[in-house]
């Protein structure tokens, strides 16, 4: 039996990082290195997110969930305006929203 966080780490977290990385770079002019530090990962990983080599399939799914989209906006705003790193409590809210959405759509959404 898989725990919910296992699937989230495999699918949701890479998509979330990809969305945030792209927004910070494209909309706010952050460098890949700066984004990597803020997200707690490497510049190479950010390059993969930006070039859709990681997390790509799940980006649209996450953005289709209103609560996830609003939380992502909040995360990006805090990172830009306050220079804060990724808020892990917000990440948990996004994962819960994805699991709730998956229950209403299909049992295999997260799996």
C-alpha positions as CSV (number, residue, x, y, z in Angstrom):
1,X,0.0,0.0,0.0
2,X,1.3,3.4,-1.0
3,X,1.0,6.4,1.4
4,X,-0.5,9.5,-0.2
5,X,2.8,11.4,0.2
6,X,4.7,8.8,-1.8
7,X,2.6,9.5,-4.9
8,X,2.6,13.3,-4.3
9,X,6.4,13.3,-4.1
10,X,6.6,11.4,-7.4
11,X,4.0,13.4,-9.3
12,X,2.8,16.5,-7.6
13,X,6.0,17.9,-6.2
14,X,7.9,17.9,-9.6
15,X,5.0,19.6,-11.3
16,X,4.7,22.2,-8.5
17,X,8.4,23.0,-8.7
18,X,8.2,23.3,-12.5
19,X,5.3,25.8,-12.2
20,X,7.0,27.9,-9.6
21,X,10.4,27.8,-11.4
22,X,8.9,28.9,-14.7
23,X,6.9,31.7,-13.1
24,X,9.9,33.0,-11.1
25,X,12.1,32.9,-14.2
26,X,9.7,34.1,-16.8
27,X,7.6,36.6,-14.9
28,X,10.1,37.9,-12.4
29,X,13.5,37.5,-14.0
30,X,15.0,35.2,-11.4
31,X,18.0,33.1,-12.4
32,X,17.9,29.3,-12.3
33,X,20.5,29.3,-9.4
34,X,18.3,31.7,-7.3
35,X,15.2,29.6,-7.9
36,X,17.2,26.4,-7.1
37,X,18.2,27.9,-3.7
38,X,14.6,29.0,-3.0
39,X,13.2,25.6,-3.9
40,X,15.9,23.6,-2.1
41,X,17.2,21.9,-5.2
42,X,20.0,22.2,-7.8
43,X,20.3,24.5,-10.8
44,X,20.4,21.4,-13.0
45,X,17.0,20.3,-11.7
46,X,15.6,23.8,-12.3
47,X,16.8,23.5,-15.9
48,X,14.9,20.2,-16.3
49,X,11.8,21.8,-14.9
50,X,12.0,24.8,-17.2
51,X,12.7,22.6,-20.2
52,X,9.8,20.3,-19.4
53,X,12.0,17.3,-18.7
54,X,10.5,16.9,-15.2
55,X,7.0,17.4,-14.0
56,X,5.5,18.3,-17.4
57,X,2.6,15.9,-17.5
58,X,1.3,17.1,-14.1
59,X,1.6,20.8,-14.7
60,X,-1.8,21.2,-16.5
61,X,-3.5,18.9,-14.0
62,X,-2.3,21.0,-11.0
63,X,-3.3,24.2,-12.7
64,X,-6.8,22.9,-13.4
65,X,-7.4,22.6,-9.6
66,X,-8.5,26.1,-8.4
67,X,-7.3,25.7,-4.8
68,X,-3.9,24.5,-6.0
69,X,-3.6,27.4,-8.5
70,X,-4.5,30.0,-5.7
71,X,-2.0,28.4,-3.4
72,X,0.7,28.5,-6.1
73,X,0.0,32.2,-6.6
74,X,0.4,32.8,-2.8
75,X,3.7,30.8,-2.8
76,X,5.1,32.8,-5.7
77,X,4.0,36.1,-4.2
78,X,5.7,35.3,-0.9
79,X,8.9,34.2,-2.6
80,X,9.0,37.4,-4.7
81,X,7.9,40.0,-2.2
82,X,9.4,38.5,1.0
83,X,12.3,36.5,-0.3
84,X,11.1,33.4,1.5
85,X,11.9,29.9,0.5
86,X,9.2,27.4,-0.5
87,X,6.6,27.1,2.2
88,X,6.1,23.4,2.9
89,X,2.8,23.9,4.6
90,X,1.5,25.4,1.4
91,X,2.9,22.3,-0.5
92,X,0.8,20.1,1.8
93,X,-2.3,22.1,1.0
94,X,-1.7,21.6,-2.7
95,X,-1.2,17.9,-2.3
96,X,-4.4,17.6,-0.3
97,X,-6.2,19.6,-3.0
98,X,-4.8,17.2,-5.7
99,X,-5.9,14.1,-3.6
100,X,-9.4,15.6,-3.2
101,X,-9.6,16.4,-6.9
102,X,-8.4,12.9,-7.7
103,X,-11.2,11.4,-5.6
104,X,-13.8,13.4,-7.6
105,X,-12.2,12.6,-11.0
106,X,-10.7,9.1,-10.9
107,X,-9.1,6.9,-8.3
108,X,-5.9,6.6,-10.4
109,X,-5.3,10.4,-10.7
110,X,-2.4,10.4,-8.2
111,X,-1.3,6.8,-8.8
